[in-house]
Amino acid sequence: MKDFIEILANFASIVTAAIAAIAACKFLLDRRNKRIKLEEYLKSEIKENPNRHIHGVLHLMAKLGMTESEILQASFASKHIIRKERQ
């Protein structure tokens, strides 16, 4: 019985590690998809309206369906997005 419990405990730790790895991959993939979604939206906006390059966070939240925190994280993760202070 003791051997069975040890085997079960080892199996449980392996399953836990596998689930944690899958969750981490899903989290990173979700962040990447949000960054790409933001970059593509801003790129299309620049092509359609080249004179207007200012997009507020509320505008982006409404158009992309992302929270303010997600938009900021995606913009900071991107090498293509320039953040400027609006005056």
C-alpha positions as a Markdown table, in Angstrom:
| # | Residue | x | y | z |
|---|---|---|---|---|
| 1 | Met | 0.0 | 0.0 | 0.0 |
| 2 | Lys | 2.9 | 2.4 | 0.8 |
| 3 | Asp | 4.4 | 1.8 | -2.6 |
| 4 | Phe | 1.1 | 2.6 | -4.3 |
| 5 | Ile | 0.8 | 5.9 | -2.4 |
| 6 | Glu | 4.3 | 6.9 | -3.4 |
| 7 | Ile | 3.6 | 6.1 | -7.1 |
| 8 | Leu | 0.4 | 8.0 | -6.9 |
| 9 | Ala | 2.2 | 11.0 | -5.3 |
| 10 | Asn | 4.8 | 10.9 | -8.1 |
| 11 | Phe | 2.2 | 10.7 | -10.7 |
| 12 | Ala | 0.3 | 13.6 | -9.2 |
| 13 | Ser | 3.4 | 15.8 | -9.2 |
| 14 | Ile | 4.1 | 15.0 | -12.8 |
| 15 | Val | 0.5 | 15.8 | -13.8 |
| 16 | Thr | 0.7 | 19.1 | -11.8 |
| 17 | Ala | 3.9 | 20.1 | -13.6 |
| 18 | Ala | 2.4 | 19.3 | -17.0 |
| 19 | Ile | -0.8 | 21.3 | -16.3 |
| 20 | Ala | 1.4 | 24.2 | -15.1 |
| 21 | Ala | 3.4 | 24.1 | -18.3 |
| 22 | Ile | 0.3 | 24.1 | -20.4 |
| 23 | Ala | -1.2 | 27.0 | -18.5 |
| 24 | Ala | 2.0 | 29.0 | -18.9 |
| 25 | Cys | 2.1 | 28.4 | -22.6 |
| 26 | Lys | -1.6 | 29.4 | -22.9 |
| 27 | Phe | -0.9 | 32.6 | -21.0 |
| 28 | Leu | 2.1 | 33.5 | -23.1 |
| 29 | Leu | 0.2 | 32.7 | -26.3 |
| 30 | Asp | -2.7 | 34.9 | -25.2 |
| 31 | Arg | -0.4 | 37.8 | -24.5 |
| 32 | Arg | 1.3 | 37.4 | -27.9 |
| 33 | Asn | -2.1 | 37.3 | -29.7 |
| 34 | Lys | -3.2 | 40.5 | -27.9 |
| 35 | Arg | 0.0 | 42.3 | -28.8 |
| 36 | Ile | -0.4 | 41.2 | -32.5 |
| 37 | Lys | -4.1 | 42.3 | -32.4 |
| 38 | Leu | -3.1 | 45.8 | -31.2 |
| 39 | Glu | -0.2 | 46.1 | -33.7 |
| 40 | Glu | -2.4 | 45.1 | -36.6 |
| 41 | Tyr | -5.2 | 47.4 | -35.6 |
| 42 | Leu | -2.8 | 50.4 | -35.3 |
| 43 | Lys | -1.1 | 49.5 | -38.6 |
| 44 | Ser | -4.5 | 49.4 | -40.4 |
| 45 | Glu | -5.5 | 52.7 | -38.8 |
| 46 | Ile | -2.3 | 54.4 | -40.1 |
| 47 | Lys | -3.0 | 53.1 | -43.6 |
| 48 | Glu | -6.6 | 54.2 | -43.6 |
| 49 | Asn | -6.0 | 57.6 | -42.0 |
| 50 | Pro | -2.3 | 58.6 | -42.2 |
| 51 | Asn | -2.8 | 62.1 | -40.7 |
| 52 | Arg | -4.3 | 60.9 | -37.4 |
| 53 | His | -1.9 | 58.9 | -35.3 |
| 54 | Ile | -3.3 | 59.4 | -31.8 |
| 55 | His | -5.4 | 56.7 | -30.2 |
| 56 | Gly | -6.5 | 57.0 | -26.6 |
| 57 | Val | -6.7 | 54.0 | -24.4 |
| 58 | Leu | -10.5 | 54.3 | -24.2 |
| 59 | His | -10.7 | 54.2 | -28.0 |
| 60 | Leu | -8.5 | 51.1 | -28.2 |
| 61 | Met | -10.5 | 49.4 | -25.4 |
| 62 | Ala | -13.7 | 49.9 | -27.3 |
| 63 | Lys | -12.4 | 48.8 | -30.7 |
| 64 | Leu | -10.3 | 45.9 | -29.6 |
| 65 | Gly | -12.3 | 44.6 | -26.6 |
| 66 | Met | -9.4 | 44.6 | -24.3 |
| 67 | Thr | -8.9 | 46.1 | -20.9 |
| 68 | Glu | -6.7 | 49.0 | -20.2 |
| 69 | Ser | -4.1 | 46.8 | -18.5 |
| 70 | Glu | -4.0 | 44.4 | -21.5 |
| 71 | Ile | -3.5 | 47.3 | -23.9 |
| 72 | Leu | -0.7 | 48.8 | -21.9 |
| 73 | Gln | 1.0 | 45.4 | -21.5 |
| 74 | Ala | 0.7 | 44.7 | -25.2 |
| 75 | Ser | 2.1 | 48.2 | -26.1 |
| 76 | Phe | 5.0 | 47.9 | -23.8 |
| 77 | Ala | 5.8 | 44.4 | -25.1 |
| 78 | Ser | 5.7 | 45.6 | -28.7 |
| 79 | Lys | 8.8 | 47.0 | -30.5 |
| 80 | His | 6.6 | 48.7 | -33.1 |
| 81 | Ile | 4.3 | 50.8 | -30.9 |
| 82 | Ile | 5.5 | 54.3 | -29.8 |
| 83 | Arg | 3.8 | 55.7 | -26.7 |
| 84 | Lys | 3.5 | 59.4 | -26.4 |
| 85 | Glu | 2.0 | 61.7 | -23.9 |
| 86 | Arg | -1.1 | 63.6 | -25.1 |
| 87 | Gln | -1.1 | 67.3 | -24.3 |
